[in-house]
């Protein structure tokens, strides 16, 4: 089958039919690297519900879909990752040997360039054009479950975790008993996490990715979406009745990808984010999860807990 027979159709994600979405899920499920909640049709469609410039190019050969490329289409044929800046991962989702390169796919889609940050490319379709530059941190439970995983984490950094335990005891003495709520459906907690994150971004001079109206409506939609394989998930840590830390993001199947990680700034001396991660990892089986994807960046915070990296 020659490459000349490749066909490309670009449409808004909301126009994607059930058969095409099912085929996209089939291709994604066949390759572990594509298992992220950010790489399937559900994420593309929920973004499309809030962004008019969302697109997905469907590549076909001999009447069968062989690849899917979700993106935002900008003037001049420039593509950006769909859902950016939430798109920690993005990909051209295909079968192992699609018969075309990444450059050929972009050309067939009528694109002159694709600007990205977190490419997932298990089949090397863009191998001649890019090089890996950073790690992304992933917690993936093995057969020994969270207890074995956390024991390995503690063994790798015994001094750090001894200090974390000391701070936990101190927080419990001074504020209240520590407890994790997973999932947490509290509207007050959700609003507090958003407020803390926006305050942190202002303090550090970072871009406030939560400011756009479409982002606010997207988070509200996902917070309310609690049924189905793809849905929002918030997990929070409390000391007594006081919210201490939490994360909010999306889950698909057995994988959780949070975007919003926030802690009470008045309790920063206790390192509440570290307490949260230990308890969230321990809670994964009860949530029917075995992958807790911490994403890229913030190495000092994530590295001690992530035995796996992408």
N, C-alpha and C positions, 0 to 999 in steps of 0.2 A: 504494500500500500504506500504510494508515494506521498511525500509531504505536500505536493500540489493539491491533494484532495482535502486538505484541512479546511474546514469552514469555521467561521467565527461569527457569532451573533451577540451583540451587546444590548442589554436591557436593564431596566431598573429592577432591584431585587424583589420588589413587590409583584413584579410581572412573572416571576419564576414559577413555573407550574409544579405540581406535586411530583410528577414523574422526574423532572429535572432535579428537584430538591432531593428526592430519594436516591438518584444516581450520584449526586454530590456526596451524600452521606455514605453511600456504599464505597466510593473511592477513598473517603477520609477514614472510614473504619478499617480499611485494608492495610493502612500504614500507621504505625504507632506515632510517628512524628506529626501526623495531622490530627491527633486526638484532642487538641485544644478546643475549648468552647469558642475561641475566636476565629476558627478556620472553617466553619461550616455554614450552611445556608441559614441557620437560625440567627446567627449573629448578623449576617449580611442583611437579613430581612428586618430585624429589629432596628438596625441602623437606618435602613431605607425608610422606615416609618417616620423618621425624624430628619432625613436629609434628602433633598431633591436631587443632589448631584451624585448619589450613590449609584453604582453600576456593577454589573457582573457580566463578564464575557464568557459565553459558553462555547467551547471548542468541540466540534463534531467531526467524525470521520465515518463514512459509510452509514450515516444515519444514527450513530451512537455517540453520546456525549463522552469525550475522553479527557476533558479538563475544564476547570472553573477558575476564573480569575476575578475576585471581587476587588473593587477599587473606587476611589472618588476621581471623577474625570474633571480636570481643570483645563482652562484655556491653553491652546497651543499643543494639545495632545499629551499633556502631562498627567500622569496618574499618581495618586497618593494612596497609602493603605486605607482600606475601608475602616471607619471607626476611629481614625487617628484623632487625638493622641492616645486613645484607649487601646490601640492596636499594637500591643507588645509583640505579637507575632502576626505574620502575614505570609501568604503563599499563593503559588499557582498550584492548585490541587489537581493532581493527575494520577494515572496508573503508573507502574514502574517504568514502562518504556513507551512514552506517548508518541514518539516519532517526530518530535519537534523540540527546539531549544527555547529558552526563555526569550531570547531576542526575536525569534521567529513568531512566538506567541504575541509579543507586544506589537510587532508589525501587523500581524493579522487582525489585531484588535484596533488598529488605527492609532496606536500610541507612539509617541516619539521618545518618551522617557518615563521611568518609574522611580520615584524618590521614596526610599524606605529606610527603616532602621533595624527591623528584627525579622529578617528573611528566614523562613523554614524551607529548605531546599534539599530533601533527602535523596533526590535522584540527580542532583547536580545539573539542573537545567540552566542555571546561571553561573556555573562553575568558572567559566572563563572571564566573568565580569566582576565578581565580588570576592572579598575575603572576610572571614569572621574577625570581628574586632572586640567582642565583649561576651561575657558569660551571662546566662540567665539561670536563676536558681530554682530547683525543683525538689520538693519533698515527695518521694514515691515509696510507699510502704511495700515491704517484701513479705515473705511468708511468716516471718516472726512478728508481724504487726507493729503497732505503735510502740509497744514496750521495748521490743528489740531495737527499733529504729532510734528511739530516744536514748537508750543505753549507749548505742554507738556514737551518737552525737555528744553525749556527756563525756564519754571516754576520750574523744578527740580534743576536747577543750575543758579539762577538769577544773582549772582555776576559774574560768569564766562562769561555769555553771555552779560552782560553789558560791560565788558572789551573787548570782541570780537567786539562789535559794535563800541566802541571807536577806536579800531585799524583799523577797516574798514574805518571809516571816515578819519583817519589819512593817510591811504594808498591812498585813493582817492584824498585827497588834495595834497599829495606829489609825487604821481606817475601817477595816471590817474583813470578814471571811471572804476569801477569793472564790468566785464561781464563774463558770463559763456557760453562756446561753447560746445554744446552737441547734436549730436556727433561732435567730432573734427577730421578731416581727415588730419590735417597739418603734413607733413613729418618733418618739422623743430621742431614742438612741440614734436612729438614722440621721435626724437633723443635727444632733450633736457631732456625729462623725464628720458630716459635711462642713459644719462650722469650724471645727478644729482644723480640718485639712486646709480650708481656705485661709484661716489665720496663719497656719504654718507657711503656706506659700507666700503670703504677704511678708512675713517676717524674714524669710530667706531670699526674697526678691525673685522667686521663681514664677514662671508663667502660671496663671490661674486657669487651669484647664476646665474647671467647673463653672466658669463665668458664663459661657454661651448659653442662650436660652434652650437650644436643642439638647445640650448636655444635661441640663436640669430636667427637662421632660423625659429624656432617655432614662436617667436614674430613677425618676418617679415610676416610670413604666416597669422597669425591672424590679424595683422594690415591691411592687404590687403583683408581679408575676411569680406565683408560688406553685404552679402545677405544670406538669410536663417534664420532659427530659432536659430541656433548656430553660433555665429560670434564674432569677436573682437569688442571692444567698448572703445574709448578713450573720456574722458571728461576733459576739461581744463578751468582754470580760468585765466583771463587776467585783468591787470590794464592798461587801455589805450591799447596800442599795445604790451605791455610787458607781456610775459607769467609769471605767478606767481606760479601756482600749477596745478597738474593734476593727473589723475589716468587712468590706462590702464588695461584691463582684458578681460573677456569673458562674454557673456550673452547667456541665453537660455530661450526662452519664456519671462516671466515677471520677471526673476531674473538676477541680475548683480553681478558678482564676480570679482572685480579688484585684481590684484596682485601687480602692480607697482604704488605706491603712492609717488610722488616726489614734492618738492617745491624748489623755487629759494633760494639757501643758503644765498644770499646777502640780502634777504628780510625776514629772519627768525624772526626778531624782531616784525614783524607785525602778526605773527601766521597765515600765509596764508592757512595752512592746515585746520584750523577751518572755515575760510571763505568759502573755497571750499566745505566742507561737508554740510553747511547750504544751499548753492545754488544748490548743486547736489541733495540733497533730494527734494528741491522744484521743480527740473526739472524732477523728475521721471515720472509723468504722461505723459508729452510730449514725453518721450522716450518709452512709453508703458511698464513701469516697475513699480512694487510695492514692490520688494524686493531688497535691496541694502546690500549685504553681505560683511561686513567689515573684516570678518575672525578673527583669534585669534591673541593675542599679542598686544603690544603697547596700553595697557589699558588706559593710561592717555589721549591718542589722540582719542580713539574710544568710551570709556565709556560714555562721556557726551551725545553722539548722539544716542546710541543704547538702546532703551527701551526694546528690546528683546535680549535674549542670548540663545546660544545652549550649 
